[in-house]
Amino acid sequence: MKQKDLISSLFWLVIGVGVSYGGYDLELGTLHDPGSGFMFFWVGLLMMGLSLGIFIQALRKEGMAGELKTLWSGVQWKKVIYVLVALVFYAFAFQFLGFIVCTILLLIFLFKVVEPQRWSVAIFGAVLSALTTYLVFKIWLGTQLPQGILGIV
Amino acid sequence: MDLLNYLGIGFSVALQPINLLYCFVGVFIGTLVGVLPGIGPVGAMSLLLPTTFKTTPEAAIIMLAGIYYGAMYGGSTTSILVNIPGEAASVVTCLDGYQMARQGRAGPALGIAAFGSFIAGTIAIIGLTLLAPPLANFALRFGPPEYFTLMILGLTVLIYLAHGSMPKALIMAAFGIILGLVGLDSINARSRLTFGRMEFVDGIGLVPIVMGLFGISEVLWNIEQTIRRDIFKTKIKGLLPTAKDWLDSKGALARGSLLGFFLGILPGGGAVISSFISYAVEKRVSKHPERFGKGAIEGVAGPEAANNAATGGAFIPLMTLGIPPNVIMAMLLGAFMIHGVQPGPLMMKQNPSLFWGVITSMYIGNAMLLILNLPLIGMWVQVLRIPYRILFPLILLFCLIGVYSVGNAVFDIYVMILFGIIGYLMKKFDYEGAPLVLAFVLGPLMENNLRKSLIMSQGDFSIFFTRPLAAASLILAIFLLVSPLIPWMRKKRKEIPTEETA
C-alpha cells in the first residue's frame, strides 16, 4: 500500500464530491444551454474518477512502512511551522500595527529564531529591509501600506 | 513594407525612456532570479506584477517579459560556477559548463552561454516578428470550438509532460479549473462557490495563488533542509570565447536556436524540454560524443541557445491566439488581462503599439542582457554568495508586500499562506503546481468557449469533431491522455525531461 497516495487521493475524492454537489446545486442547465454549475459538476466528477483511480493503484502498489512519517523525518519541519505562524501573525497584525513595525518584528523573528544570527545582524537587517522596502514600495511605487495604531506609517 | 512600419511603431514605444527603464528592471531582476536558486521566473513575475498596476500596459508587459528571458540568461551562471542550476532550463548546462569551469575555462563557458543566448534570443524574436502576423490573421477564423479544443490540447500536453503520475497532474488541472471558475458566472452573473464571502465574488486572485504555490511553498521546502553551496573558487578570466570555441559551437548555436524556437511555440513545450533535446541532438551529431560531460563547449552552447529561443517562441501562441503555452505565459496572460488587454488575433490590429512594443523591446532587452551578463559577471558571483538564511526572509517579505498591494486586502495574504501550505504539501505528496496554474488561467476561457460552442451547436458535441482544427486538436489530446496505457509510449514519456518553473 502506498500510504501517501491513499491519503492524497481520499482528499481529492472529498473535494471532487463537494465540487460536483456544488455544481449540481448551482444548476446544470441543458446541453443546449449549459448552466452555471455545468462545468463544476463534470470537472468534479472527473476529479472523483481520477482520485478513485489513484486510490486503487495505491492499494495495489508496494509502499514503504511508515511512509508518511518519512516525509518529515530527517528534515527541520519545526522551521516550517515557525514561518507559517509568523506569516499568519503578520497578516493578523498588519492593519493594527502598521507596515514598518510589523515588518521589523517579522524579520527579527525570521533572522533570529528560524536561522539564528547575531542580534546586531538581525535588528540591523530587519530595520534596513523594512525601511528600504517602505521607500521603494510606498514612496517610489505609491503602494498603499497600512499606518497602524501607532501612526508611524 | 507593413512589417517595417510595424517595427517602427514598436521601436517608437520600446525606446521611450520609461519603457527602457522597465525593460532594464525586468532583465536585471530576471538575471537575478536566474542566478538565485530558490526563486524562479514565475515567482518573480507574480511578485512584481503589482508594481506595474500604475504603469501603462506596455511598460508592464515589457518588464514581465524581461524577467522571463532574463532568467534564462542568469540561470546558466550558477550551472557553470556552482553546478547548481539557477532555474530548471539550465539543468543540462551543468553537465559540461561546470566541467569547463573545473578545467579553468569558466570564462569561455560563461561567454558562450551569454553570446549564444543573445544570438538565439535574436533569432527567435525575428521568427516571432515574421510568424506572428500571418498566424494572427489565420486565427481570426477560429470560433469557440477551436479555442476550446486548443486549450484542452495545451493543457493536455502540459499534463503529459508533467513528471510523475499523469492522473495526479490531471487532478491538479481539474482543481485549477475549479479555482478559476470561483466568482461570478461570466454569462449570467450568478455567484459560484464563493461561500458567502465578498472577497471571492471577483474570483480568487492569480497573484496570491502563484505566490503561495511558487514563492511561499518554495521557501518552506528549502528551510526544512540544509542548503550548501560551494562556489567554485577560481578567477574568471577571458570571457570572450576563442576562434576555435566559436567554430566548435556555431552548429550547436544554430540548431539550438531553431529547435528551441519551434518547441517553444508548441503548447506545453518550453525552455526546459528544448534545452534537454538540444543537448541530446548535439551529442548525437558530434564526431566526438565522448567529450560530452567532460567540458564540451557545444554542450553549453546548444542548450543555452535553445532555452532562450524557446522563450521567444512561447510568445507566439499567447500573442496571436490568446492561449498561453506554459505557466509563465499564463502569468503574462493574467498581466495582460489586469491591464484590460485581451491577447489574441485582434490584439495586433487593436493594440499595435503594445503588440510591437513588447516584441521590439525584446531586441533591446537582449542587448541589455549581454552587457549585464558579461562585464558584470563578478557581481552575479557575489550575489551567489548571499546565504539563504538572509535571502529567505526577504523573499517572504516581498511576497507579503506584493500580494497585499494587488488589492490592499489582508485577505489575499491569508489566501497566499493557504496556497503556500497547499504547495508545500503538494511537493511532499508528489503533485505539481504547473498544471494547476495553467488550468486556473485557462478555466474561465475554456468554460466560456465550451458553453458558447454548445449553444452554437444546440447541444451537439459533434461540433468538436466536424471542424478540422478542433477535431485534430481533440484527437491529439485524447491520444496523449491514453498514451500511458500503451507500453512504448509510457517508456517514451519517462524519457522526457520535466518542466518545472518554480
Boltz contact constraints between the chains, C-beta under 6 A:
constraints:
  - contact:
      token1: [A, 4]
      token2: [B, 429]
      max_distance: 6.0
  - contact:
      token1: [A, 8]
      token2: [B, 429]
      max_distance: 6.0
  - contact:
      token1: [A, 12]
      token2: [B, 171]
      max_distance: 6.0
  - contact:
      token1: [A, 19]
      token2: [B, 178]
      max_distance: 6.0
  - contact:
      token1: [A, 22]
      token2: [B, 193]
      max_distance: 6.0
  - contact:
      token1: [A, 26]
      token2: [B, 192]
      max_distance: 6.0
  - contact:
      token1: [A, 31]
      token2: [B, 454]
      max_distance: 6.0
  - contact:
      token1: [A, 31]
      token2: [B, 459]
      max_distance: 6.0
  - contact:
      token1: [A, 32]
      token2: [B, 458]
      max_distance: 6.0
  - contact:
      token1: [A, 32]
      token2: [B, 459]
      max_distance: 6.0
  - contact:
      token1: [A, 34]
      token2: [B, 451]
      max_distance: 6.0
  - contact:
      token1: [A, 34]
      token2: [B, 454]
      max_distance: 6.0
  - contact:
      token1: [A, 36]
      token2: [B, 185]
      max_distance: 6.0
  - contact:
      token1: [A, 36]
      token2: [B, 190]
      max_distance: 6.0
  - contact:
      token1: [A, 36]
      token2: [B, 192]
      max_distance: 6.0
  - contact:
      token1: [A, 39]
      token2: [B, 447]
      max_distance: 6.0
  - contact:
      token1: [A, 43]
      token2: [B, 174]
      max_distance: 6.0
  - contact:
      token1: [A, 43]
      token2: [B, 177]
      max_distance: 6.0
  - contact:
      token1: [A, 43]
      token2: [B, 178]
      max_distance: 6.0
  - contact:
      token1: [A, 46]
      token2: [B, 174]
      max_distance: 6.0
  - contact:
      token1: [A, 47]
      token2: [B, 171]
      max_distance: 6.0
  - contact:
      token1: [A, 47]
      token2: [B, 174]
      max_distance: 6.0
  - contact:
      token1: [A, 50]
      token2: [B, 167]
      max_distance: 6.0
  - contact:
      token1: [A, 50]
      token2: [B, 170]
      max_distance: 6.0
  - contact:
      token1: [A, 50]
      token2: [B, 171]
      max_distance: 6.0
  - contact:
      token1: [A, 53]
      token2: [B, 167]
      max_distance: 6.0
  - contact:
      token1: [A, 54]
      token2: [B, 167]
      max_distance: 6.0
  - contact:
      token1: [A, 71]
      token2: [B, 428]
      max_distance: 6.0
  - contact:
      token1: [A, 75]
      token2: [B, 224]
      max_distance: 6.0
  - contact:
      token1: [A, 75]
      token2: [B, 225]
      max_distance: 6.0
  - contact:
      token1: [A, 76]
      token2: [B, 224]
      max_distance: 6.0
  - contact:
      token1: [A, 77]
      token2: [B, 224]
      max_distance: 6.0
  - contact:
      token1: [A, 79]
      token2: [B, 223]
      max_distance: 6.0
  - contact:
      token1: [A, 79]
      token2: [B, 224]
      max_distance: 6.0
  - contact:
      token1: [A, 80]
      token2: [B, 220]
      max_distance: 6.0
  - contact:
      token1: [A, 80]
      token2: [B, 224]
      max_distance: 6.0
  - contact:
      token1: [A, 87]
      token2: [B, 417]
      max_distance: 6.0
  - contact:
      token1: [A, 91]
      token2: [B, 410]
      max_distance: 6.0
  - contact:
      token1: [A, 91]
      token2: [B, 413]
      max_distance: 6.0
  - contact:
      token1: [A, 91]
      token2: [B, 414]
      max_distance: 6.0
  - contact:
      token1: [A, 94]
      token2: [B, 410]
      max_distance: 6.0
  - contact:
      token1: [A, 107]
      token2: [B, 393]
      max_distance: 6.0
  - contact:
      token1: [A, 110]
      token2: [B, 393]
      max_distance: 6.0
  - contact:
      token1: [A, 111]
      token2: [B, 393]
      max_distance: 6.0
  - contact:
      token1: [A, 115]
      token2: [B, 389]
      max_distance: 6.0
  - contact:
      token1: [A, 137]
      token2: [B, 401]
      max_distance: 6.0
  - contact:
      token1: [A, 141]
      token2: [B, 51]
      max_distance: 6.0
  - contact:
      token1: [A, 143]
      token2: [B, 405]
      max_distance: 6.0
  - contact:
      token1: [A, 144]
      token2: [B, 408]
      max_distance: 6.0
